[in-house]
Amino acid sequence: MKKIEHQIFLKNNKLDKKLLLQPIQEKIIIFDRMHQMLDTISECEKGDLLEQLETLDFEILEDIDEEYADKLEYNEIIEELESPPIQEKEKIHLPKSKDESILSELVKMGRVKDIGRSTFKDLGIKTHLGWQTIIGKYIVTRTSVFRYRYSIEQL
């Protein structure tokens, strides 16, 4: 792992990790412990650990962006993390989108709680899911801090 993005981001924005929300602090502590393990494991296990570290680093950045984006000076997180509110408002007024159709089917099946992000991707949802995302007449709400779990409600 060449650079740790969340540490660089915190430094650029002059943020102290002790001032972040508790769940984000806990993720950073887990990341630090995993990063220390890099020196103690074999070469063949390093690949998996590096992949997990990169994923966790990305999740930490995403969580920081979702909570503090409006208060940061040098908010240079990857564009994938940023979902412009203008587009979400436009989606409300569009005819029934493919994403909304998928959500309708999930609601019809009664599958509205504890849905994983990977399930949404497998079904073909293209909309970036934040803490609360409006897709047509549905609102998809993230229900877990450490895992990407969502529930669906009708507006």
C-alpha positions in Angstrom: 0.0 0.0 0.0 1.7 3.1 -1.2 -0.3 5.9 0.4 -3.1 5.9 2.9 -5.7 8.2 1.4 -7.8 8.9 4.5 -4.7 10.0 6.4 -3.6 12.4 3.6 -7.2 13.7 3.4 -7.3 14.3 7.1 -3.9 16.1 7.0 -4.9 18.3 4.0 -8.1 19.4 5.7 -6.4 19.8 9.1 -8.8 17.3 10.8 -8.0 15.5 14.0 -9.3 12.0 13.9 -10.3 12.3 17.6 -12.9 14.9 16.5 -14.6 12.5 14.0 -17.7 10.5 14.8 -17.1 7.4 16.9 -17.9 4.9 14.2 -15.4 6.5 11.8 -12.8 6.6 14.6 -13.4 2.9 15.2 -12.9 2.1 11.5 -9.6 4.1 11.6 -8.4 2.1 14.6 -9.2 -1.2 12.8 -7.4 0.1 9.7 -4.3 1.0 11.8 -4.3 -2.4 13.5 -4.6 -4.2 10.1 -1.8 -2.0 8.7 0.5 -2.9 11.5 0.0 -6.6 10.6 1.6 -6.1 7.2 5.1 -6.6 8.7 4.1 -9.8 10.5 2.4 -11.8 7.8 3.8 -13.9 4.9 4.1 -12.5 1.4 1.2 -14.7 0.0 -1.2 -13.3 2.6 -0.2 -9.7 2.0 -2.2 -9.4 -1.2 -5.5 -10.1 0.6 -4.6 -7.8 3.4 -3.6 -5.0 1.1 -6.9 -5.4 -0.8 -8.9 -5.3 2.5 -6.9 -2.2 3.6 -7.6 -0.4 0.3 -11.3 -1.2 0.7 -11.4 0.0 4.3 -9.5 3.1 3.4 -12.0 3.9 0.7 -14.9 3.3 3.1 -13.3 5.7 5.7 -13.0 8.4 3.0 -16.6 7.8 1.9 -17.9 8.1 5.5 -15.9 11.3 6.2 -17.2 12.8 3.0 -20.8 11.9 3.8 -20.6 13.5 7.3 -18.2 16.4 6.8 -18.2 17.3 3.0 -19.8 20.8 3.5 -17.3 21.8 6.2 -14.0 20.8 4.5 -11.6 23.1 2.8 -9.7 20.7 0.5 -12.5 18.3 -0.3 -10.7 16.3 -3.0 -12.4 12.9 -2.7 -12.8 10.8 -5.8 -15.8 11.9 -8.0 -17.5 8.5 -7.5 -18.1 9.5 -3.9 -19.8 12.7 -4.8 -23.4 12.5 -5.9 -24.7 15.9 -6.9 -28.0 16.7 -5.4 -29.2 18.2 -8.7 -29.2 14.8 -10.4 -31.2 13.2 -7.5 -33.8 15.9 -7.8 -34.1 15.4 -11.5 -34.6 11.7 -11.0 -37.7 12.4 -9.0 -39.4 14.1 -12.0 -38.3 11.5 -14.6 -40.6 8.8 -15.8 -40.1 5.5 -13.9 -36.4 4.6 -14.2 -34.9 1.2 -14.3 -33.6 1.7 -10.7 -37.1 2.6 -9.6 -38.5 -0.5 -11.3 -36.0 -2.7 -9.5 -37.0 -1.2 -6.2 -40.7 -1.7 -7.0 -40.1 -5.4 -7.6 -38.2 -5.7 -4.3 -41.1 -4.0 -2.5 -43.6 -6.3 -4.1 -41.5 -9.3 -3.0 -41.4 -7.9 0.6 -37.7 -7.5 0.5 -37.3 -4.1 2.1 -34.9 -4.5 5.0 -31.3 -5.5 5.5 -30.4 -5.4 1.8 -26.7 -5.4 0.9 -25.0 -3.0 -1.5 -23.8 -5.9 -3.5 -27.4 -7.1 -3.9 -28.4 -3.7 -5.4 -25.4 -3.8 -7.7 -26.2 -7.4 -8.8 -29.8 -6.4 -9.6 -28.5 -3.5 -11.7 -29.0 -0.4 -9.5 -26.8 2.3 -11.1 -27.6 5.2 -8.6 -24.9 5.9 -6.0 -26.3 5.0 -2.6 -25.6 7.4 0.2 -27.1 7.5 3.7 -30.4 8.5 2.2 -31.0 8.3 -1.5 -34.3 9.1 -3.2 -35.0 7.0 -6.3 -38.4 7.9 -7.8 -41.0 7.3 -5.2 -38.7 5.3 -2.9 -36.1 6.3 -0.4 -33.2 3.9 0.2 -31.7 4.4 3.7 -28.4 3.0 4.9 -29.0 1.2 8.2 -25.5 0.2 9.3 -22.3 2.1 9.9 -19.8 -0.6 9.4 -21.6 -2.6 6.7 -23.4 -1.4 3.6 -26.9 -2.5 4.5 -30.0 -0.6 3.4 -33.8 -0.5 3.8 -36.4 0.7 1.3 -39.4 2.9 2.1 -42.0 4.4 -0.1 -42.4 8.2 0.0 
